[in-house]
């Protein structure tokens, strides 16, 4: 498969002005400016193949957004190289924009006061789509995303889930080869998340659109991507299949129960630990290597008067912390033999 994104030793360092404390310090900083360097991305290398769905994840401040901004031509790197569809993003941004699309969960490309349908028409002109091709593509996306009832409604009146469906359809109007997604399901309810994930996955499979996803939702990663790159402080910590990540770090699930009665006896299940039990609330952690989540839920539902149930993944921050522990343990194991051999070699 040809590579549509190639990143080699990419680095981005920002310079920030250091301001002194108090009025005197502020005046001094204007007369004698000091700068502090912050390295957002450090020696980053990875590639994405045509039609591949890759998750780029990490904690806040890890360098994910900075990386996407460089790959879409918004930012220049300090050093390193990158090619997207064979183009250098920061030198050929206009040409690149005609072949990629971006969707940001917290920022809209739709005109806030216009109906979504009119925004589609404006985007067709921006991308210089031929009228016949545009009408065909629009009809296809409206059908797939079930947008017909929404097209005449001003974007400001749409629910968040409805707006995100329109956002993704708008991004796909010009048939991009790569779709950059930054937190596409943030703030959505469970049903809306499932819908968005299904639509993105369908376009990836059926049209071969490569996907670069950043998200703090482990559900997005598991359901949309086969490969994941974890970065922290701009450096790659993990680059492997999502199945490997799941096996190592996504084994634990959290079950939140809302009961109809208080002080109920919780059944003892292998691999299931009660984290919190207070009033009508009950929180449990499940090690899915020991107890499949479906079996644990069935066993709990069979004996407890459950009014509501929520199943969640471990927070991404915990996954990153577990990776750090693994790396630290690995380094200690590597260093121990060397320390043990030291006196004998002297």
C-alpha positions as CSV (number, residue, x, y, z in Angstrom):
1,X,0.0,0.0,0.0
2,X,1.3,3.5,-0.8
3,X,1.9,5.8,2.1
4,X,-0.2,8.9,2.2
5,X,1.5,10.5,5.2
6,X,5.2,10.3,5.9
7,X,6.7,11.9,9.0
8,X,10.5,11.9,9.7
9,X,12.1,13.4,12.8
10,X,9.5,16.1,13.1
11,X,10.1,18.7,15.8
12,X,8.3,21.9,16.8
13,X,9.7,24.3,19.4
14,X,7.7,27.4,20.5
15,X,9.3,30.5,22.0
16,X,7.4,32.1,24.8
17,X,8.1,35.4,26.3
18,X,9.0,35.4,30.0
19,X,7.3,38.1,31.9
20,X,8.5,39.3,35.3
21,X,6.4,39.5,38.4
22,X,4.8,42.8,39.4
23,X,4.9,46.1,37.6
24,X,8.7,46.5,37.8
25,X,9.2,43.0,36.5
26,X,6.9,43.6,33.5
27,X,8.7,46.8,32.7
28,X,12.0,45.1,32.9
29,X,10.8,42.3,30.6
30,X,10.0,44.9,27.9
31,X,13.4,46.5,28.2
32,X,15.3,43.1,28.3
33,X,13.2,40.5,26.7
34,X,13.8,36.9,27.8
35,X,12.4,33.9,25.9
36,X,11.6,30.4,27.1
37,X,11.7,27.5,24.6
38,X,8.9,24.9,24.8
39,X,9.3,21.7,22.8
40,X,5.8,20.6,21.7
41,X,6.9,17.8,19.3
42,X,10.2,16.0,19.6
43,X,11.8,13.8,16.9
44,X,8.4,12.4,15.8
45,X,8.3,9.7,13.0
46,X,5.4,7.6,11.7
47,X,3.6,6.8,8.4
48,X,0.0,6.2,7.3
49,X,-0.9,4.0,4.4
50,X,-3.6,4.6,1.9
51,X,-7.0,3.7,3.5
52,X,-5.5,3.1,6.9
53,X,-7.2,4.4,10.1
54,X,-4.6,5.5,12.7
55,X,-5.3,6.9,16.2
56,X,-2.8,9.5,17.4
57,X,-3.4,9.7,21.2
58,X,-1.8,11.1,24.3
59,X,-2.6,13.3,27.3
60,X,-3.3,17.0,27.1
61,X,-0.2,18.8,25.9
62,X,1.3,15.7,24.3
63,X,1.7,17.4,20.9
64,X,-1.3,15.9,19.0
65,X,-2.9,19.1,17.9
66,X,0.5,20.6,17.0
67,X,1.2,17.6,14.9
68,X,-2.1,17.8,13.0
69,X,-1.5,21.6,12.4
70,X,1.9,20.8,10.9
71,X,0.5,18.0,8.7
72,X,-2.3,20.3,7.4
73,X,0.1,23.1,6.7
74,X,-1.1,25.5,9.5
75,X,2.3,25.4,11.3
76,X,5.9,25.2,10.1
77,X,8.0,22.7,11.9
78,X,11.3,23.7,13.6
79,X,13.1,20.8,12.0
80,X,12.2,17.5,10.3
81,X,10.3,16.5,7.3
82,X,6.7,15.5,6.4
83,X,4.9,14.7,3.2
84,X,1.1,14.4,2.9
85,X,-0.1,12.9,-0.4
86,X,3.4,13.6,-1.7
87,X,3.2,17.3,-0.8
88,X,5.1,19.3,1.8
89,X,2.1,20.7,3.8
90,X,3.6,24.0,4.9
91,X,4.8,24.8,1.4
92,X,1.8,23.5,-0.7
93,X,-1.1,24.1,1.7
94,X,-3.6,25.3,-0.9
95,X,-3.1,22.3,-3.1
96,X,-3.2,20.0,-0.1
97,X,-6.4,21.4,1.2
98,X,-8.2,20.3,-2.0
99,X,-7.4,16.7,-1.1
100,X,-7.8,16.5,2.7
101,X,-10.5,17.3,5.2
102,X,-10.5,18.2,8.9
103,X,-13.2,17.9,11.5
104,X,-12.7,19.4,15.0
105,X,-15.2,18.4,17.6
106,X,-15.1,21.9,19.3
107,X,-14.8,24.0,16.2
108,X,-17.3,24.2,13.3
109,X,-16.7,24.7,9.6
110,X,-20.4,25.2,9.1
111,X,-21.8,28.8,9.0
112,X,-23.5,29.2,12.3
113,X,-26.6,31.2,11.2
114,X,-27.0,29.4,7.8
115,X,-28.9,26.1,7.1
116,X,-26.5,23.2,6.6
117,X,-27.7,22.8,3.0
118,X,-26.5,26.3,2.1
119,X,-23.1,25.7,3.7
120,X,-22.8,22.6,1.5
121,X,-23.5,24.8,-1.6
122,X,-20.8,27.3,-0.5
123,X,-18.3,24.5,0.1
124,X,-19.0,23.1,-3.3
125,X,-17.9,26.5,-4.8
126,X,-14.9,26.7,-2.6
127,X,-13.7,23.3,-3.8
128,X,-14.7,24.0,-7.4
129,X,-16.9,21.0,-7.7
130,X,-18.7,20.5,-11.0
131,X,-22.5,21.0,-10.5
132,X,-23.5,17.5,-11.6
133,X,-20.8,15.8,-9.5
134,X,-21.7,17.9,-6.5
135,X,-25.4,17.1,-6.8
136,X,-24.6,13.4,-7.0
137,X,-22.2,13.5,-4.0
138,X,-24.5,15.6,-1.9
139,X,-27.5,13.3,-2.5
140,X,-25.3,10.3,-1.5
141,X,-24.1,11.9,1.7
142,X,-27.5,13.1,2.6
143,X,-28.9,9.6,2.2
144,X,-26.0,7.9,4.1
145,X,-26.0,10.4,7.0
146,X,-29.8,10.8,7.1
147,X,-29.6,14.6,6.8
148,X,-32.7,15.4,4.7
149,X,-34.7,16.7,7.7
150,X,-31.8,18.9,8.8
151,X,-30.7,20.6,5.6
152,X,-33.1,23.6,6.0
153,X,-32.4,24.2,9.7
154,X,-29.9,26.8,10.8
155,X,-26.8,25.2,12.2
156,X,-27.3,27.0,15.6
157,X,-30.5,25.2,16.1
158,X,-29.1,21.7,15.6
159,X,-28.2,19.4,18.4
160,X,-24.5,18.6,18.8
161,X,-25.0,15.1,17.4
162,X,-26.9,16.5,14.4
163,X,-24.3,19.1,13.8
164,X,-21.4,16.6,13.9
165,X,-23.2,14.5,11.2
166,X,-23.4,17.6,9.1
167,X,-19.8,18.5,9.8
168,X,-18.5,15.1,8.6
169,X,-20.7,15.1,5.5
170,X,-19.4,18.6,4.7
171,X,-15.9,17.5,5.1
172,X,-16.4,14.6,2.7
173,X,-18.1,16.6,-0.1
174,X,-15.0,16.9,-2.2
175,X,-14.0,13.2,-1.7
176,X,-10.8,13.8,0.3
177,X,-8.1,11.1,0.5
178,X,-7.3,11.8,4.1
179,X,-9.7,12.8,7.0
180,X,-8.1,14.5,10.0
181,X,-10.4,14.1,13.1
182,X,-9.8,15.9,16.4
183,X,-12.1,14.7,19.2
184,X,-15.1,14.1,16.8
185,X,-17.3,12.6,19.5
186,X,-16.5,15.0,22.4
187,X,-19.7,16.0,24.3
188,X,-21.9,13.5,22.5
189,X,-24.3,11.1,24.1
190,X,-23.8,7.3,23.7
191,X,-26.2,7.0,20.8
192,X,-24.8,9.9,18.9
193,X,-21.2,8.6,19.5
194,X,-22.2,5.2,18.0
195,X,-23.8,6.9,15.0
196,X,-20.7,9.1,14.3
197,X,-18.3,6.1,14.7
198,X,-20.4,4.0,12.3
199,X,-20.5,6.7,9.7
200,X,-16.7,7.4,9.8
201,X,-16.0,3.7,9.7
202,X,-18.2,3.2,6.7
203,X,-16.5,5.9,4.7
204,X,-13.1,4.5,5.7
205,X,-14.0,1.0,4.5
206,X,-16.1,1.8,1.5
207,X,-14.3,4.8,0.0
208,X,-10.7,4.1,1.2
209,X,-10.5,7.4,3.0
210,X,-7.4,7.4,5.3
211,X,-8.2,8.6,8.8
212,X,-5.9,10.3,11.4
213,X,-7.9,10.4,14.7
214,X,-7.0,12.1,17.9
215,X,-9.4,11.4,20.8
216,X,-9.5,11.0,24.6
217,X,-12.3,8.4,24.2
218,X,-10.9,4.9,24.1
219,X,-14.2,3.8,22.5
220,X,-13.4,6.0,19.4
221,X,-10.0,4.3,19.1
222,X,-11.2,0.7,19.5
223,X,-14.1,1.1,17.1
224,X,-12.4,3.2,14.3
225,X,-8.8,2.3,14.2
226,X,-6.6,-0.8,13.7
227,X,-3.4,1.0,14.6
228,X,-2.5,3.4,17.4
229,X,0.4,5.8,18.0
230,X,0.7,7.1,21.5
231,X,2.8,10.2,22.1
232,X,3.7,12.1,25.2
233,X,5.7,15.3,25.3
234,X,5.9,15.0,21.5
235,X,7.7,11.6,21.6
236,X,6.3,8.3,20.4
237,X,5.8,5.9,23.3
238,X,3.9,3.2,21.5
239,X,3.2,2.3,17.8
240,X,1.3,-0.9,17.3
241,X,-2.1,-2.5,16.5
242,X,-5.1,-1.5,18.6
243,X,-5.6,-5.1,19.5
244,X,-2.1,-5.1,21.2
245,X,-3.1,-1.9,23.1
246,X,-6.4,-3.5,24.1
247,X,-4.6,-6.6,25.3
248,X,-2.0,-4.8,27.4
249,X,-3.8,-1.7,28.6
250,X,-7.6,-1.7,27.9
251,X,-8.4,-4.9,29.8
252,X,-10.1,-3.0,32.6
253,X,-13.7,-1.9,32.2
254,X,-15.7,0.2,34.7
255,X,-19.4,-0.7,35.4
256,X,-21.5,2.0,37.0
257,X,-24.9,0.7,38.4
258,X,-27.8,2.6,39.7
259,X,-29.9,0.3,41.8
260,X,-33.6,0.4,42.9
261,X,-32.7,-0.7,46.4
262,X,-29.9,0.2,48.8
263,X,-27.5,-2.1,50.7
264,X,-27.8,-5.0,48.2
265,X,-25.5,-8.0,48.4
266,X,-23.1,-7.9,45.5
267,X,-22.3,-11.3,44.0
268,X,-18.6,-12.4,44.2
269,X,-17.2,-12.7,40.7
270,X,-13.7,-13.6,39.6
271,X,-12.0,-10.5,38.1
272,X,-14.6,-8.1,39.4
273,X,-13.8,-5.7,42.2
274,X,-16.2,-3.3,44.0
275,X,-14.7,0.2,43.8
276,X,-17.5,2.2,45.4
277,X,-20.8,1.3,47.0
278,X,-22.9,4.2,48.4
279,X,-26.7,4.4,48.6
280,X,-28.2,3.5,45.3
281,X,-24.8,3.7,43.4
282,X,-22.4,0.9,42.8
283,X,-19.1,1.1,40.8
284,X,-17.1,-2.0,39.8
285,X,-13.9,-2.7,37.9
286,X,-13.8,-5.7,35.6
287,X,-10.6,-7.4,34.4
288,X,-11.9,-8.7,31.0
289,X,-9.0,-11.1,30.8
290,X,-10.5,-13.0,33.7
291,X,-14.2,-12.1,33.4
292,X,-15.7,-11.2,30.0
293,X,-17.7,-8.0,30.3
294,X,-20.9,-9.6,28.9
295,X,-20.8,-12.4,31.4
296,X,-20.1,-9.9,34.3
297,X,-23.1,-7.7,33.3
298,X,-25.4,-10.7,32.9
299,X,-24.4,-12.1,36.4
300,X,-25.0,-8.7,38.0
301,X,-28.3,-8.1,36.2
302,X,-29.5,-11.5,37.3
303,X,-29.3,-10.8,41.1
304,X,-29.4,-7.0,41.5
305,X,-32.4,-4.6,40.9
306,X,-30.7,-2.5,38.3
307,X,-32.3,0.8,37.3
308,X,-29.5,2.0,35.0
309,X,-26.1,0.8,33.9
310,X,-23.1,2.4,32.2
311,X,-20.0,0.7,31.0
312,X,-16.8,2.7,30.4
313,X,-13.2,2.2,29.5
314,X,-10.3,3.2,31.8
315,X,-9.4,6.9,31.3
316,X,-6.8,7.5,28.7
317,X,-4.6,9.2,31.4
318,X,-4.5,5.8,33.3
319,X,-3.5,4.0,30.1
320,X,-0.6,6.5,29.6
321,X,0.4,6.1,33.2
322,X,0.5,2.3,32.8
323,X,2.7,2.7,29.7
324,X,5.1,4.8,31.7
325,X,5.2,2.1,34.4
326,X,6.0,-0.5,31.8
327,X,8.7,1.6,30.3
328,X,10.2,2.3,33.7
329,X,10.1,-1.4,34.7
330,X,11.7,-2.3,31.4
331,X,14.5,0.2,32.0
332,X,15.1,-1.1,35.5
333,X,15.3,-4.6,34.3
334,X,17.8,-3.6,31.6
335,X,19.9,-1.6,34.1
336,X,20.0,-4.2,36.8
337,X,22.2,-6.8,35.0
338,X,24.6,-4.0,34.1
339,X,24.9,-2.9,37.7
340,X,25.3,-6.4,38.9
341,X,28.1,-7.0,36.4
342,X,29.9,-3.7,37.2
343,X,32.1,-4.9,40.2
344,X,33.2,-8.0,38.4
345,X,34.4,-6.1,35.4
346,X,36.6,-3.7,37.5
